[in-house]
Amino acid sequence: MKIDLSQFRQTFMQESAEHVESMEAGLLALRSAPDDVETLNAIFRSAHSIKGGAGSFGLTHLVRFTHVLESLLDRLRSLEIPATTEVISLLLQSVDILRAMLNSEQGEMPERAVQLTEQIERLSATDAPASEPIGERMAGKEPLQDGHLAGRELNFYRVEFRPHREMFSSGTNPIMLLRNLAALGEVSVCQLHAEELPPLAQLDPEQCHLSWTVELASSCAEAELREVFEFVEHLAEITIRSGGRPGEPEKGLALQRPSPPEAILEAVSPVVPDMADSVERRKLEARRKAEERRATKKPAAGAESSSIRVATEKVDRLIDLVGELVIAQVMTAQMVEDFEPACLPKLRDAVAAMERSTRELHERVMSVRMMAVGTLFQRYVRVVYDIAQATGKQIRLETDGEETEIDKSMLELLGDPLTHLIRNAADHGIESAEVRLAANKPAEGLIHMRAFHRAGRIVIEISDDGAGIDTVRVRAKAVERGLIKEEADLSDDQIRMLIFAPGFSTREEVSDLSGRGVGMDVVKRNVQQLSGTVALSSEPGTGSTVSIELPLTLAILEGLMIRVDDRTLVLPLLTVVEAVPCRGKIMRVAEQAEVIVIRGESIPVLRLCRFLDATPGVDRPDTEIAADGYREPGVIPAEDQRLVVVVEAGRKKIGLMVDELLGQQQVVVKSLEKNLHKVEGLMGATILGDGRVAPILDVTALAELNLFAVGQQSGKRRAGAASVKPVQTALVASLAKGEPARELV
């Protein structure tokens, strides 16, 4: 039965991309430990896995390139060639070519791949020792009692490896497989079987006629030996038997080659043109068929970004939760069907159980979407390496908090902003080694990436120990480019933030790394699209730090429901510190702003009625509040009856004055930009249980709006801080009925 491998092609592409990332990380690690055999073996295994899979799918050019690469890696891991800086650089270029070849569907090998292949072949041939038969190499090892396996519990195996005739067409080298097998133990016998080898005149070089029997002692389990042949199980007969202790190796005699008859050798003419033509025709036909297969089996675009690998235990727990939810639903349905007043307590318990299961199900599903930022941080080691090579600087990248998790959709969108920040720190921030030494700094510059949680948000910091930001130079460039007027009165922090303006750059000449003035602008715009903020701090001569704050997810959050006038709003619960009654604690500062003093700390107060453009009503005395303690909607309570909700807005606290706390609720976040337009101070909106739409406040963005002044009129707000009233009206139609809000406004 012929197996259709097309269904596995996409899986191969995803796994190969992971192998490429693993190779790149290993090669970068070799810079500090060039003789680390474990790292070299890991790189070799990744290349071998790519080649084995590529052969199964007819990717002949990928097989050829990885085969050459594999040969060099084999010599490196055998320590026959040192892993010098030049060798590592060449291998990193090869990794780039591998990545490009995996992403393309070209029928021919790229020109750069051909050039690298020639360079690698020349390097592999340099100072190469005389080729040694594999049997002598295997049998030439020390006896078992003196080898590296001495003192370990050994298993003795007899491995019969009989490749099918078509093995070569997959790009597999049987000798490499035997070497990998020999690396798992001590080989005593490696016998070559050449009984099926035809005379040379009849030999087809594209078919394998040889087989081997290997006896070895190993501390590995049988499953590990089988892993050596995992990519060729369908291309060979492999038998592994465990048994008694094999004989001692006979040096130089372990590989037995039957001598071919002299008559056959004498009968072969130097040139066989007919056979050569036949072989060439077969090669051309095989190449044509391979190209046809590639044309009909293209991988789906963006498949890597649309899939997530999930741990089995997470899936098992989700299945358990669904089962519990189904049981609770059946119980509830049965009680409703046969409802009696006496069943009300049980019905409440069943509904509460459904609520608990639903909440946990939500948390588990969201955890499936969460990914560690370490997967993103890894790629920037190579970025820093390339910049250091291009600029001649000495730069080291350190990362911290790689285990911090963030929503996968946000992680993908962070790639470009972080790349621009890393390039900016390496090119603009870090000085050359000579300048650093003159300033009593280490010759090697440091870029530090850190991720952590703060106030329910994720913070990513990129800092460097470079020269810092020269505010005088930044201001002069901003005036020159017309971004600000020469007489503008700006603080140092405001001047530093000018580097995020479109088209701004302090470079006089455009280079491959900088000078166009688009990098930092991209950072700010992309982060704002993720409902995040960017902050910048710098100390001349010491370095700079860029902080990006983002919500953990853009899908669902825990919210605190609040009421201001007749409108319901949602506060992200993780930003809330506490809620306190006003009770005369509000103080006016120089007639310009209000603060509330809590335990000796002065916190600025923002009245949300200004943000909502609400018309303040007439305060009622305390005696007019209903006996049950609830207030009637739309009636503004007395000043002392209002509440101040203290929230964390980035690095500072602010107080939001509200009329009432309505309770805690889990809400689904709907995008404003998708359904209406961006509104500063809002991160989105949600639909409540009664069908009403409630805006979700972005407290960090809200704090940046100029709404603290006491005498400020609603019509003088900062541009972009549109009233929430029309937003609510439009979103009701857009989100609830599914019609485009922009057509309704």
ABEGO torsion letter per residue (X at the ends): XBBBAAAAAAAAAAAAAAAAAAAAAAAAAAAABAABAAAAAAAAAAAAAAAAAAAAAGBAAAAAAAAAAAAAAAAAAAGABBBBAAAAAAAAAAAAAAAAAAABABABBBAAAAAAAAAAAAAAABGBBBBBBAAAAAAABBBAAABAABGBBBBBBBBBBBBBAAAAAAGBBAAAAAAAAAAABBBABBBBBAAABBBAAABBAABBABBBBBBBBBABBAAAAAAAAAAAAAABBBBBBBBBBBBBBBBGAABBBBBBBAAAAAABBABBAAAAAAAAAAAAAAAAAAAAAAAABBBBBGAAAABBBBBAAAAAAAAAAAAAAAAAAAAAAAAAAABBAAAAAAAAAAAAAAAAAAAAAAAAAAAAABBBAAAAAAAAAAAAAAAAAAAGBBBBBBBBGAABBBBAAAAAAAAAAAAAAAAAAAAAABBBAAAAAAAGBBABBBBBBBBBBBGGBBBBBBBBABAEBBAAAAAAAAAAAGABBAABBBBAAAAAAAAABBGBBABABBBAABGAGAAAAAAAAAAAAAGBBBBBBBBBGAEBBBBBBBBABAABBBBBBBBBEABBBBBBAAABABBBBAGGABBBBGGABBBBBBGGBBBBBBBAAAAAGBBBBBBBBAAABBAAGBBBBGBBBBAAABBBBBBBBEABBBBBBBABBAEBBBBBBBBAAAABBBBBGBAEBBBBAAGBBBBBBBAAAAAABBAABAABBAAABBBGBBBAAAAAAAAAAAAAAGBBAAAAX
